[in-house]
């Protein structure tokens, strides 16, 4: 995992496998963009107890504590939806809630 951007309310990292970038991982505070939370209101699925939303065919995201969007985008076709969901569970979500 290589961090590529960090600023108030946002952090992004890239997941590398060998020399290839396979996914982009990000956490953003939706306080500055409350409309970003709307897609989670009708979520029927949860990951690690948090509402889940697909972001197109290459993205998966959850909303933590009704505030923090944790998202993973595939950068390689081999990094599947199942891989994205597995990585969402690897974030320290309990700490993020606090």
C-alpha positions as CSV (number, residue, x, y, z in Angstrom):
1,X,0.0,0.0,0.0
2,X,1.5,3.3,-1.1
3,X,-0.2,6.6,0.1
4,X,-0.6,9.0,-2.8
5,X,-2.7,11.8,-1.3
6,X,-3.6,13.0,2.2
7,X,-5.4,16.2,3.1
8,X,-8.1,17.3,5.6
9,X,-11.0,14.9,5.2
10,X,-9.4,12.7,2.5
11,X,-6.8,10.1,2.2
12,X,-5.9,7.9,-0.9
13,X,-3.5,5.0,-1.4
14,X,-2.7,2.6,-4.2
15,X,-2.5,-1.1,-3.7
16,X,0.5,-2.6,-5.6
17,X,1.1,-6.2,-6.5
18,X,4.6,-6.4,-7.8
19,X,5.1,-3.4,-10.0
20,X,1.4,-3.2,-11.0
21,X,-1.1,-0.8,-9.4
22,X,-4.2,-3.0,-8.8
23,X,-6.5,-0.8,-6.8
24,X,-7.0,2.7,-5.4
25,X,-8.2,2.9,-1.8
26,X,-9.7,6.0,-0.3
27,X,-11.4,7.4,2.8
28,X,-13.4,10.7,2.6
29,X,-15.3,12.7,5.2
30,X,-18.7,13.3,3.7
31,X,-19.5,16.3,6.0
32,X,-18.4,18.6,3.2
33,X,-20.5,16.6,0.7
34,X,-23.6,15.3,2.4
35,X,-25.1,14.2,-0.9
36,X,-22.4,11.5,-1.1
37,X,-24.3,9.8,1.7
38,X,-27.6,9.5,-0.2
39,X,-26.7,6.4,-2.1
40,X,-26.3,4.5,1.2
41,X,-29.8,5.4,2.4
42,X,-31.4,2.6,0.3
43,X,-28.6,0.1,0.7
44,X,-29.9,-3.4,1.1
45,X,-26.4,-5.0,1.6
46,X,-23.8,-4.4,4.3
47,X,-20.1,-5.2,4.6
48,X,-18.7,-5.4,8.1
49,X,-22.0,-4.0,9.4
50,X,-21.9,-0.9,7.2
51,X,-24.1,0.0,4.3
52,X,-22.6,-1.0,0.9
53,X,-22.9,0.7,-2.5
54,X,-21.4,-0.3,-5.8
55,X,-19.8,2.6,-7.7
56,X,-20.0,1.5,-11.3
57,X,-18.4,-1.8,-12.3
58,X,-15.0,-1.1,-10.8
59,X,-15.9,0.5,-7.4
60,X,-17.1,-0.7,-4.1
61,X,-17.8,1.5,-1.0
62,X,-19.2,1.5,2.5
63,X,-20.4,4.3,4.7
64,X,-19.0,4.2,8.3
65,X,-20.7,6.0,11.1
66,X,-23.0,7.7,8.6
67,X,-20.1,10.0,7.7
68,X,-16.9,8.3,6.3
69,X,-17.0,6.8,2.8
70,X,-14.4,4.0,2.4
71,X,-14.0,3.2,-1.3
72,X,-11.9,0.8,-3.4
73,X,-11.6,1.1,-7.2
74,X,-10.1,-1.7,-9.3
75,X,-7.3,-0.5,-11.5
76,X,-6.8,-4.0,-13.1
77,X,-9.4,-6.4,-14.3
78,X,-7.9,-9.2,-12.2
79,X,-8.8,-7.2,-9.0
80,X,-12.4,-8.3,-8.7
81,X,-15.5,-7.2,-6.7
82,X,-14.8,-10.0,-4.2
83,X,-11.2,-8.6,-3.8
84,X,-12.6,-5.1,-3.2
85,X,-15.0,-6.3,-0.6
86,X,-12.3,-8.3,1.2
87,X,-10.1,-5.2,1.3
88,X,-13.0,-3.1,2.6
89,X,-13.0,-5.4,5.7
90,X,-9.3,-4.8,6.2
91,X,-9.7,-1.1,7.1
92,X,-9.7,-0.4,10.8
93,X,-13.3,0.5,10.7
94,X,-13.8,0.6,14.5
95,X,-11.1,3.3,14.8
96,X,-12.6,5.2,11.9
97,X,-16.0,5.3,13.7
98,X,-14.5,7.0,16.7
